[in-house]
Amino acid sequence: LTDTVSLRGRWKRLFWRTGMTYNFEPLGGVDEYRASVDYQPSTRLSGQIAVEHVPDRDFTETRLSGTWIDDKFRLTPFVELDSDDELYAGANLRFGLVDDPGAGGPYMTGKSLINKGIVSAFVFLDKNGNLVFDDGDEPLKDVVVESLTITRRAVTDESGRAVIDDLPSYRATDIAIDKATLPDAFMVVAYEGASIFP
């Protein structure tokens, strides 16, 4: 029989946790002690120091790492040192590629995409009113596209495209344009939006 005890807390920009795993049978005792402190000076940068100790083997491992979060990737360099005087260093680079046929190819993101839904929207001024982007029509930038029931928003770029990501899977939502963000107050939305089930 094995169990785990942990404590955690926060003070300003520091988050700490400590814990241990112990067993009751056959001999009883602590299998592992662990402690870590995370520091996040900004939404894009964080650092961590973590220590684990296994008393049966008299083995300790210390890991120092940092994470930089970019819009296109997440980079985590690290250094590990253990009580056997073995030193490890490396870096993890994590990103996702999303195929967006309307944008002419995939785009990179630093966000986790596992079990998440993504919506791509294209907003344009339809000068001839045929509901198709063709000659003479122009993409609209800085228009907010939003998921109404899940409360996610994205702003269109120069090409009129916006991507709303981090939508929970299997939860219906309505996607619409925030009319207050259209560049002209007299513009009328030709397509009121859509209800999707990511």
C-alpha positions in Angstrom: 0.0 0.0 0.0 1.5 3.3 -1.1 0.3 6.9 -0.5 1.4 10.5 -1.2 1.3 13.6 1.0 1.9 17.0 -0.5 1.7 20.7 0.5 1.7 23.6 -1.8 1.3 27.4 -1.5 1.9 30.7 -3.2 3.5 33.9 -2.1 3.5 36.8 -4.6 5.1 35.4 -7.8 6.5 32.3 -6.0 4.7 28.9 -6.1 6.1 26.2 -3.9 5.2 22.5 -3.3 6.7 19.8 -1.2 5.7 16.2 -0.7 6.6 12.6 0.0 5.6 9.2 -1.1 5.5 6.5 1.5 4.4 2.8 1.8 2.9 0.9 4.6 3.8 -2.6 3.4 5.9 -4.7 3.4 8.5 -2.7 5.5 6.9 0.7 5.7 8.8 3.9 5.2 9.3 6.9 2.9 10.0 6.1 -0.8 10.7 9.6 -1.9 10.9 13.3 -0.8 10.4 16.1 -3.2 10.3 19.9 -3.2 10.2 22.6 -5.8 9.9 26.4 -6.1 8.6 28.1 -9.2 9.1 31.8 -10.0 7.1 33.5 -12.7 8.2 37.2 -13.3 5.9 37.5 -16.3 3.4 35.5 -18.3 6.1 34.5 -20.8 8.9 33.7 -18.5 9.2 31.3 -15.6 11.9 29.3 -13.7 12.0 26.3 -11.4 14.3 24.6 -9.0 13.3 21.1 -8.0 14.9 18.5 -5.6 14.1 14.8 -5.2 15.6 12.5 -2.7 15.2 8.7 -2.5 16.3 7.6 1.0 16.7 3.8 0.3 19.3 4.6 -2.4 20.6 7.7 -0.7 20.2 9.4 -4.1 19.4 13.1 -4.7 18.7 14.9 -7.9 18.4 18.6 -8.4 17.0 20.3 -11.5 17.1 23.9 -12.5 15.0 25.0 -15.5 13.5 28.0 -17.1 10.7 28.4 -19.7 10.3 31.0 -22.3 6.8 31.1 -23.9 6.6 32.6 -27.4 3.5 32.7 -29.6 5.0 30.1 -31.8 7.0 27.8 -29.4 7.8 27.0 -25.8 11.6 26.7 -24.9 12.7 25.0 -21.7 16.5 24.8 -21.1 17.5 22.7 -18.0 20.4 21.5 -16.0 20.3 18.4 -13.7 22.9 17.3 -11.1 22.6 14.2 -9.0 24.4 12.8 -6.0 26.4 10.5 -8.2 28.0 13.7 -9.6 26.3 13.1 -13.0 25.5 16.4 -14.8 22.9 16.6 -17.5 21.9 19.6 -19.6 19.5 20.1 -22.4 16.6 22.0 -23.8 13.1 21.1 -24.7 11.4 22.8 -27.6 7.7 22.4 -27.9 5.4 23.7 -30.6 2.3 22.7 -32.5 1.6 22.9 -36.2 -2.0 23.6 -37.2 -3.2 23.3 -40.8 -5.1 26.3 -41.8 -6.2 25.8 -45.5 -7.4 29.3 -45.8 -4.1 30.8 -44.8 -2.2 28.8 -47.4 -0.4 26.4 -45.1 0.2 25.5 -41.5 1.1 27.9 -38.7 3.1 27.3 -35.5 1.8 27.8 -32.0 3.4 27.5 -28.6 0.1 26.4 -27.0 -0.8 22.9 -26.1 -3.2 21.6 -28.7 -4.0 18.2 -27.2 -7.8 17.8 -26.6 -8.4 21.4 -27.7 -10.5 22.9 -30.4 -9.4 25.6 -32.9 -11.4 27.9 -35.1 -10.0 29.9 -38.0 -12.0 32.8 -39.3 -11.6 35.1 -42.2 -13.2 38.6 -42.1 -13.5 40.7 -45.3 -15.4 43.6 -46.8 -17.6 42.0 -49.5 -17.9 45.0 -51.9 -20.0 43.2 -54.4 -22.2 41.4 -51.8 -21.8 37.8 -53.2 -20.6 36.4 -49.9 -17.4 35.2 -51.6 -13.9 36.8 -51.3 -13.0 37.8 -54.8 -11.4 40.7 -56.8 -12.1 44.1 -55.2 -12.9 42.7 -51.7 -10.6 43.6 -48.9 -9.5 41.8 -45.7 -10.4 43.6 -42.5 -7.8 43.8 -39.8 -8.3 44.5 -36.0 -11.7 42.9 -36.0 -12.5 40.8 -32.9 -13.9 37.3 -33.6 -15.2 35.7 -30.4 -16.5 32.4 -29.0 -19.6 33.6 -27.1 -20.3 30.7 -24.7 -16.7 29.8 -23.9 -15.4 33.4 -23.9 -12.4 33.3 -26.1 -11.4 36.1 -28.5 -9.0 36.7 -31.3 -8.2 39.8 -33.4 -7.8 39.6 -37.2 -4.4 40.3 -38.7 -3.6 42.3 -41.9 -4.8 39.3 -44.0 -8.2 39.4 -42.2 -7.5 36.1 -40.4 -8.0 35.2 -36.8 -7.5 32.0 -34.9 -9.3 31.2 -31.7 -7.6 28.3 -29.9 -7.8 26.6 -26.6 -11.5 25.8 -27.0 -12.6 22.8 -24.9 -13.4 19.7 -26.9 -16.9 18.5 -27.1 -18.5 21.7 -25.9 -20.7 23.7 -28.3 -20.1 27.4 -28.7 -21.2 30.2 -31.1 -18.6 32.0 -33.1 -19.4 35.6 -34.1 -17.8 39.0 -35.0 -17.9 41.7 -32.3 -19.7 44.3 -34.4 -18.3 47.2 -32.3 -14.8 46.4 -33.6 -15.7 46.8 -37.3 -13.7 49.7 -38.9 -16.9 51.5 -39.9 -19.9 51.9 -37.7 -22.2 51.6 -40.8 -20.9 48.2 -41.8 -23.3 45.3 -41.6 -22.4 41.8 -40.9 -23.5 39.5 -43.8 -22.9 36.3 -41.9 -24.1 36.3 -38.4 -21.8 33.5 -37.2 -21.9 29.8 -36.6 -22.5 27.3 -33.9 -19.6 24.8 -33.7 -18.8 21.7 -31.7 -15.0 21.4 -31.5 
